[in-house]
Amino acid sequence: MAVSLNERSSTELKVRKQRAPNSPPRGAPDRHAGQATRNSEIVYRDLRDAIVDVTLTPGTPLVEKEITERYGISRTPVREAILRLAEEQLVDVIPKSGTFVARIPVAVLHEAIVARKALEGACVREATAKASKSQIMELRAIIQREYELCAAGDEQAFHDADNAFHAGVAAASGYPGIWSMIEKIRLQVERYRRLTLPQKGRMALIVAEHAAVLDAIESGDADAAVAAMNNHLNKLRIDIGTFRDLWPDYFLFDKK
C-alpha cells in the first residue's frame, strides 16, 4: 500500500534519533571543537616562543592547572599543546613527576650546527654568484640595523635581525627553501643562541662576522664567503663548552 508523504515523514521522525536541544544541526561544523583547536594552537605558540627565547628556562615546571587558569580554557587543549612540544623535544613529560621545560641536548646542538654549516655554505656560494645589487643593499640594511640594536642592547630584536640576515642570504642564493629546512632543525640551536647574546661583546662580534660574509659575497669571492660563514657558525660550536659550564643545569649531556 502506498504511504503518503506526511505518513512517511512521521515514521522517519520516530525512527530518527532526536538530537539534544542545544546541539548543532547534523552535518554542521562543531564550533566548540574548532575553538578548542584554536586554544591549543595559542597555548602551543606562546609556550614554544617562551621556551625558545629562554623566558622559560630549562627545568621550569609547566603546571597544567595554572596554564588552564591563565588562559581560561579546559585542560584538553593544554594537553594537546604540551604533547606537540614534547614531540619537538622542548618539554619532558615525566609520569608521576610532572611536565618540565626540556634541557638543551648537547648532541643535537652539534648535529644541527654541522647541518647548518653544510646548508648555509651552499647558500653563500650561490649567493656570491647570483645576488643582485638590491639584495646586497637589503643585507647591508640588516647589518646596519644589527649595529643599532647592538648599541641599544635589544636582544630580542637583534636575534630576529640575525635570523633575517641568514634568511636573506638564502633568498639571494636562489634557494629560499633551504632556510625553511634550516628552521626545522634549529630549535635547540635557537635556545642556545639566546643564552649567548647577553655575553659581553657577543652581539658586536656577530655583526662583524655578518659583515665579513657580506663583504666576500659582494666582492665575488665565494671561497672567502664560505670561509667567513663557517667561521661564524663554528663560534657557536666552539663556545658550547663555555656556556655549558656557566649553566650546567640547562644542558643535557651525552650519557657516556
Sequence and secondary structure as in RCSB ss.txt:
>XXXX:A:sequence
MAVSLNERSSTELKVRKQRAPNSPPRGAPDRHAGQATRNSEIVYRDLRDAIVDVTLTPGTPLVEKEITERYGISR
TPVREAILRLAEEQLVDVIPKSGTFVARIPVAVLHEAIVARKALEGACVREATAKASKSQIMELRAIIQREYELC
AAGDEQAFHDADNAFHAGVAAASGYPGIWSMIEKIRLQVERYRRLTLPQKGRMALIVAEHAAVLDAIESGDADAA
VAAMNNHLNKLRIDIGTFRDLWPDYFLFDKK
>XXXX:A:secstr
    HHHHHHHHHHHS    TTS  TTS  HHHHHHHHHHHHHHHHHHHHHHTTSS TT EE HHHHHHHHT  H
HHHHHHHHHHHHTTSEEEETTTEEEE  EEHHHHHHHHHHHHHHHHHHHHHHHHH  HHHHHHHHHHHHHHHHHH
HHT HHHHHHHHHHHHHHHHHHHT HHHHHHHHHH HHHHHHHHHHTTSTTHHHHHHHHHHHHHHHHHHT HHHH
HHHHHHHHHHHHHTHHHHHHH GGGEE    
